[in-house]
Amino acid sequence: MNSIKSKFSIKDLENLSGIKAHTIRIWEKRYGLFNPNRTDTNIRYYSVESLQKILNIAYLNNNGYKISKIAKLDEVTISTKVSELAQEANSNNHYVDLFKLSMLNFDQSLFTKIYREIASKHPFEYLFYHIIVPFLDEIGLLWQTNTITPAHEHFIVELIKQKILLNIERILENKEDSKLSKAYVIFLPDNEVHELGVLYSNYEILKQGHHTLYLGQSVPINSMLPFLNLYNEITFITCFTVHPEKDLLESYLNEFQNKLLKDTSNQLLISGRLTAFIEKEDCDQIKSFKTTKEALNYIIQTTK
């Protein structure tokens, strides 16, 4: 059975391109830009080729091309102009669209090709913040609107994770490990699996020359107690995306403080969506940030 999504509703096209369904229908009727197929019950659906075309048309339209002018171009010319414009403008939106296509078609080769193209022009930090993060934001919206399945999300997230790990490995190859009194312990709380933010944090902190211990997903508080005997100062770094649940946040932070921060110079730095529900930070050792980038900037500023 073919698991690749090959049929798209007009709502899918709207969600993926940012062009309203009403506008797509007008372009279709007035300019004949698309030729949708019909189900047995006469419901419109669009092919992968139509999706790629609307993404290209949306890109040109957003960059000053009038739809009446685009409609006169054949598909090869449209693709060529998109490529030329993207190269001239160094456009991140174009790369995000290509990542979408690689995700929808489970196309690892396309992902790798686009990643290499971007990496040849920009450092990994730029690629992560300016292309991967906006792309991940869009994935969240596409998942919520049922445009993609969990399989699409897992597929692309694992590919991104591989690239972060590759960059971490490059740092570790040239890093001499020595006994240090200070460490950064990077983890996710119980049942939390959204790993990209903390994994990237590990990369950034290693790049700054610090000593990290990366624990990954779903780490119980008690399992980190042995670190108290190994280091004089620990900065714990985590991300709350869906866990702990809102009504358990206070009790989780109280337990963390009592077991891992009390009577120490240790800190806990938290980023992620759920930080918006942390009502107050009674302890100077606990700090929350809206984004991973803000947390990393804090680390850089306080370790200069």
Buried (B, 14 or more C-beta within 10 A) or exposed (E): EEEEBEEBBBEBBBBBBBBEBEBBBEBBEEBEBBEBEEEEEEEBBBBBEBBBBBBBBBBBBEBEBEBEEBBEBEEEEBBEBBEEBBEEEEBBBBBBBBBBBBBBBBBBEBBBEBBEBBBEEBEBBBBBBBBBBBBBEBBEEBBEEEBBEEEBBEBBBEBBBBBBEEBBEBBEEEEEEEEEEBBBBBBBBBEBEBBBBBBBBBBBBBBBEBBBBBBEBBBEBEEBEEBBEEBEEBBBBBBBBEBBEEEEBBEBBEBBBEEBBEEEEBBBBBBBBBBEBBEEBEBEBBBBBEBBBBBBEBBEEEEE
